[in-house]
Amino acid sequence: MKNILIFINSLSCGGAERTAVWLAGCLVCLVDQGHEVSLITLYDGEGDYFTLPSGIRRLSLGGKRENTGGIRENLQYCRSLRKYLKHGSPDVVLALQTGSAVLCLLSSIGMKHRVIVAERNYPGRKKVSVLLTMLRKILYRFADGIVSQTDITRKWIEDHCRCSNVFVIPNTVHWPIRNAEPVLDPDTVVAQHDHVLLAVGRFHTQKGFDLLIEAFAQCAAEYPDWKLVVLGDNARGGSAAQQRDVLEKLIASKGLNKQVVLPGRAGNIAQWYERADLFVLSSRFEGFPNVLLEAMASGCACVAYDCLTGPSEIIENGKNGVLVPPESISGMAQALARVMGDAALREQLGHAARDVVHRFSEESVLQLWIEALGITQYNGGASLQEETRKGAGP
């Protein structure tokens, strides 16, 4: 294996982007000498959140984030990617996310390199265009391998795309968690005597923050010393800003302005996990939630909707966290009240949660990627953690 290419939309803040950067760093360290690892993005590098480790070639198809990507634009992207694939001669290409996967498979028609594609969400709930849905159904069977994050997603792909070569690879716990910009000091948001209920994620309906606020409203009066802190985009435009407006109006309508805060994004997320008394995942659907893994690795007691997919693969209900029926506002309110009101239970759940560091270690997850990519020469993971942390960060 001499030439490996990773293709993804961008290096903005997100779980797929983090996986792409981490995996690129691992491959630079671990595959045979004389190789080349490249990462190509659909969009240009403006607004990148992640920085690639040294030794990785970065390219871009030159797309703009504000461009919605019509048929004409995507045909141009396809031509540009095909031109690079022809001259770059990769041995294997990994494409993460549905749109990038379809574009890569179209661009690779008639070429000899292997193509591995990775779904990063549960496709049964993640909405994509009718055209993209149709192309996924047609093209995925021609991939040399498809990576899903859970068995439920694997079955969906097998049933809907008629594929049999599906690998299940969960996210890994990147431990210890690295701090980055922007730094948001918890002491500037909450008082020392406040208990903190923490939620983290993009301002998107997928993340279910509206459900969370509704649930918190049902128990907030009983716990006046608790504050719900939702860390996420501090956007001024686009869908994230619209969702933020929706949440702010909901907070005001529930009279929770003093108990619910939306302070923006925090790069020093490890400090926030340490400050939190309880972490909550309120998503309507997921792929394999990184924030839940991080919170548990940090020793947070966690409450999560048992959504498709991920939480039930991470949490054993009542032992290392609490699972709530999907999108149940009353169920979430009852679970939050139970755990907020029991310090001993929080300590017990948080202690047991730390086991995810071992269950989803970087070494074990990397081995699964090595097998999926078909890399036959690599020198093991002895230096993995030290080497991949030298540059793979925001």
C-alpha positions, 0 to 999 in steps of 0.5 A: 500500500503506497498511496492512500487518499481520504476524501471529505467535504471539509475540515469544519467542526464535526465528527466525520471531519475529526475521524478523517484527520485522526485516521490520516495521522494514524496512516502516516505513522503506521503504514509501510515506508514510502507511502503517501497519505493525501486528504482532499476536500470538496470545499476550500480551506477557508474556515477549517476547524481541524489542522492536519498532522505534518506529512499529509498532503492537503488538496481541495476541489475549490468548492464554496460552502455558500454554494448549494451544489446543484447538478452543474456544480457537482458535475464539475466537482466530479470532473475535477476529482476524476482528474486528480484520481487519474494523475494521483494514482491512489491505491485506495480512496476512503470517502466519508459522508454520503455526498462525498461517497457518491461523488467519489464512486462516480469519479472512480468509474473505470479506474483500478483503485479500491474505493471504501465509503463511510456513512457517518449517520443513521441513513434511515433518519438522515435526510438527503436529496431524492437524487442522492438517495437514488445514486447511493442505492445504485452505486454503493454496491460497486464500492470495495467496502462500506463502513457503518458505525453500528450493526443497525446502520449495517443492516440498513445499508445491506437492505436498502443498497443490496450490499454485503461488504459492510464493516462496522467501525465505531468512533474512538475515544480520543483520550485525553481530550485536547483543548483548542480555540475558542476558550470559553471559561466556565466561570464566566458562564456559571457561578461556582455554586451552580450545578451544571447540566451540559449538552454539546452539539450543532444547532440543528433539529437533529440534536433535539435541543428543543426537546431537551429544553421542554424536558428541563422546563418540567423539572427546573423549578424543583432544582433552581441551583441547576443550569442547563448549558448548551454549547454549540454554534455561535452562528450569525447566519444560516440554518444554525442561526435560525435554530438558535433563534428557535431555541432562544424563543423557547427558553423565553416562553418557558421562563428559563432565561436564568437557568438555560444559557447558550454561550456558544462554542468552546474549544476547551471542551475537556474543561467543560466536561470536568465542570459538568455535574451531568451530561445529556444527549438529546439527539433525534438520531445519531451515527455514533456520538463523539460527545457522549463518548467524551463525556463518559470518558471524562467521568460524567454521569450521562443521560441520553435518548436511546435514538438510532444509532449509537447510545445503546451501543455505548450505554448499558442502561442503569449501569454506566448511564441512563437511556430514555425512550427516543424523543420522550419529553416526559421520559427525559424530564423524569430521568433528569430529575432522578439523576439531578436529585441523587449525587450518589447515583451521579458518582456511580454512573460517572465512575462506570462510564470511564470504561469507554476509554478502553472499550473504544480505544484508538488502537482497537478502532484503528485496527478495524480501519486497517482491515477495512482499507485492506492495508497489509503492512503496518507496524502495530500501534505502539506509538500511535497515541504519541505520534497522532497527537503531534499535529491532529488538532483544531 
